Amino acid sequence: MTKRLCRLLILGLVIGLLPIGCSRRADEDEGVSVVEIREYQGERLGSVADFRENSIRGPQEIDEAAYRLTIDGLVAIPLSLSLEQLSGYARTQKLITLYCVDGWDVTALWEGIRMRDLLEQAQIDGAATTVIFHAEDGYTTSLPLSYVLEGDLIIADRINDIPLPMEQGWPFQLVAEDRWGYKWIRWLVRIELSEDEAYRGYWESRGYNNPGDRTIPMFEDVPQQGEPELTLPGVPGAT
């Protein structure tokens, strides 16, 4: 048997040992290979490669050592949490599909921290009705506090059993199930509790419906006075 044939046989054996339903990718930060699962509880998963880059200012690079997740506004105890502190919170997984207004969708296994745990520690003021989310790139969006708590929403730092890629929103992306993708804010840096139920984020102020609800028309009937002109779907950033 030639050396070349022997190497090919060994390579075939190694590939055959990889788990069915998994694919491999390089983790650039660690310099090692990690496994992205592609099947969960009998359901086929999308891949991190299926997400399209449509952020308003491109992927954000966040300094791991300097990062802080701020929780403030109408709370009794404002928080500023490092990644090390956040690693101490209980974790949960959810199988959720993200639907983009551009017409594509990806089903993935998301893992992260329950927002309820963060908000309970901050002690929400009784006047708060709205959660406003802020990203590193200046992007904002909002959701009713009742929806966040009743839906037991999470902020995810892992997807398909691998670390959330920088392009996908590391260190945290909101998993806003049953809402359009523009509610799934990436590169999350601040969670603000507010009583402003009319608050309109980046795309909502440009005509997209404020609830982000997929069961109602995508656009508001009449944009609010003084807001920018309506932006049609398909433009960069309108996830």
C-alpha positions in Angstrom: 0.0 0.0 0.0 1.4 3.4 -0.9 1.9 6.2 1.7 -0.6 8.4 -0.2 -3.3 5.7 -0.2 -2.6 5.1 3.5 -3.1 8.8 4.3 -6.4 8.9 2.4 -7.7 5.9 4.3 -6.8 7.5 7.6 -8.5 10.8 6.6 -11.6 8.9 5.6 -11.7 7.2 9.0 -11.4 10.5 10.8 -14.2 12.1 8.8 -16.4 9.1 9.4 -16.0 9.6 13.2 -17.4 13.1 13.1 -20.9 13.2 14.6 -23.8 13.1 12.1 -25.6 16.5 12.0 -22.4 18.5 12.9 -20.1 20.7 10.9 -16.7 22.0 11.8 -15.5 25.6 11.8 -12.4 27.4 13.0 -12.7 29.5 16.2 -10.5 32.5 15.2 -10.2 33.8 18.8 -9.0 30.5 20.3 -7.2 29.0 17.3 -8.9 25.7 17.7 -11.8 23.9 15.9 -15.2 23.8 17.5 -18.3 21.8 16.5 -21.5 23.5 15.4 -24.4 21.2 15.9 -26.8 21.0 12.9 -29.6 18.9 14.5 -31.4 19.2 17.8 -34.2 17.0 19.1 -34.8 15.7 15.6 -35.1 19.2 14.0 -32.7 20.4 11.4 -30.8 23.6 12.3 -29.6 26.4 10.2 -25.9 27.4 10.3 -24.2 30.5 11.5 -23.2 30.8 7.9 -26.9 31.3 6.9 -27.2 34.7 8.6 -26.7 37.7 6.3 -24.7 40.7 7.2 -27.1 43.6 7.3 -26.1 45.7 10.4 -26.2 49.5 10.2 -22.5 50.0 10.7 -20.9 46.5 10.1 -19.8 44.0 12.7 -18.6 45.5 15.9 -15.4 44.5 17.7 -15.9 44.7 21.4 -13.0 44.6 23.9 -13.7 41.6 26.1 -11.9 43.0 29.1 -13.6 46.4 29.0 -17.1 45.1 28.1 -19.9 46.0 30.5 -23.6 45.2 30.2 -25.4 48.2 31.7 -28.9 47.8 33.2 -30.4 51.1 34.2 -33.3 53.5 33.9 -36.3 52.8 36.1 -34.6 50.3 38.4 -33.6 50.5 42.1 -30.2 49.0 41.6 -28.4 50.0 38.3 -26.0 47.3 37.2 -22.8 47.3 35.2 -21.8 43.7 34.6 -18.5 42.3 33.2 -18.4 39.2 31.1 -16.9 37.3 34.1 -19.8 38.4 36.3 -22.3 37.5 33.6 -20.8 34.0 33.3 -22.1 33.3 36.8 -25.8 33.5 35.9 -27.9 30.4 35.3 -28.1 29.5 31.6 -30.9 28.2 29.4 -31.4 27.0 25.8 -34.2 27.8 23.3 -34.9 26.4 19.8 -36.1 29.5 18.0 -36.4 30.7 14.4 -35.3 34.2 13.4 -37.5 35.7 10.6 -36.0 38.6 8.7 -38.1 41.2 6.8 -35.9 40.5 3.8 -37.6 37.1 3.4 -35.1 34.7 4.9 -35.1 32.8 8.2 -32.8 30.6 10.3 -33.7 28.1 13.0 -31.0 27.8 15.6 -30.4 26.6 19.2 -29.8 29.7 21.2 -28.2 29.6 24.7 -27.7 32.4 27.2 -29.0 34.3 30.2 -32.7 34.8 31.1 -33.5 38.5 31.1 -35.8 37.9 34.1 -32.8 37.1 36.3 -31.0 40.3 35.3 -34.1 42.5 35.7 -35.0 41.0 39.1 -31.5 41.7 40.4 -31.8 45.3 39.2 -35.3 45.5 40.9 -37.6 47.0 38.4 -39.5 50.2 39.3 -43.3 49.7 39.3 -43.6 52.6 36.7 -41.6 50.7 34.1 -43.5 49.4 31.1 -40.9 49.3 28.3 -37.4 47.8 27.8 -35.2 49.8 25.5 -32.2 47.9 24.1 -28.9 49.7 23.1 -26.2 48.2 20.8 -22.5 49.1 20.5 -23.1 50.6 17.1 -25.9 52.9 18.2 -28.7 50.7 17.1 -31.8 50.7 19.4 -35.1 48.9 19.7 -37.7 48.3 22.4 -40.2 45.8 23.6 -42.9 45.8 26.2 -41.7 44.7 29.7 -44.7 42.3 29.9 -43.6 40.5 26.7 -40.0 40.2 27.9 -41.0 38.7 31.2 -43.9 36.5 30.1 -41.9 35.2 27.1 -38.9 34.5 29.4 -36.6 36.1 26.8 -32.9 35.4 26.8 -29.8 37.2 25.7 -27.7 34.7 23.9 -23.9 34.3 23.8 -23.9 30.8 22.1 -25.6 29.5 19.0 -25.8 25.8 17.9 -23.5 24.9 20.8 -20.6 27.3 19.7 -19.7 30.8 20.9 -21.8 33.5 19.2 -19.6 34.8 16.3 -18.6 38.4 16.3 -20.5 38.9 13.1 -23.7 37.6 14.7 -23.5 40.0 17.7 -21.0 38.8 20.3 -21.0 39.1 23.2 -24.8 39.1 23.3 -27.8 39.0 21.0 -31.4 39.3 22.1 -33.5 36.3 21.2 -36.9 38.1 20.5 -39.0 35.0 19.6 -42.1 35.6 17.6 -40.9 39.1 16.6 -39.2 40.3 13.3 -35.5 40.1 13.2 -35.1 43.9 13.7 -36.0 43.3 17.3 -33.1 40.8 17.7 -30.6 43.4 18.6 -26.9 42.4 18.4 -23.8 43.7 20.2 -26.0 44.5 23.2 -24.4 46.9 25.7 -27.3 48.5 27.6 -30.8 47.5 28.8 -32.8 50.5 29.8 -36.1 50.3 31.8 -38.5 53.0 30.8 -42.1 54.2 31.0 -42.1 55.5 27.4 -44.4 53.0 25.6 -44.1 55.0 22.4 -40.3 54.8 22.1 -39.3 53.9 18.6 -35.9 52.4 17.7 -33.8 52.7 14.6 -36.0 50.8 12.1 -39.3 51.5 13.9 -38.7 55.3 13.5 -38.3 54.6 9.8 -41.7 53.0 9.5 -41.5 49.4 10.6 -44.2 48.4 13.1 -43.2 49.2 16.6 -44.3 45.9 18.2 -42.2 43.9 15.6 -45.2 41.5 15.5 -45.1 39.2 12.5 -49.0 38.8 12.6 -49.7 42.4 11.8 -48.6 44.6 8.8 -44.9 45.1 8.6 -45.2 48.9 8.3 -47.2 51.5 10.3 -50.0 53.1 8.3 -48.7 56.6 8.9 -45.1 57.4 10.0 -44.9 59.6 13.1 -44.6 63.3 12.5 -41.0 64.4 12.1 -39.6 60.9 11.6 -37.3 60.0 8.7 -38.9 58.8 5.4 -39.9 55.2 5.2 -37.1 52.8 4.4 -38.2 49.8 2.2 -37.3 46.2 3.2 -34.1 44.8 1.7 -31.8 47.7 2.7 -28.8 46.9 4.9 -29.7 46.7 8.6 -33.4 45.8 8.2 -33.1 42.3 9.7 
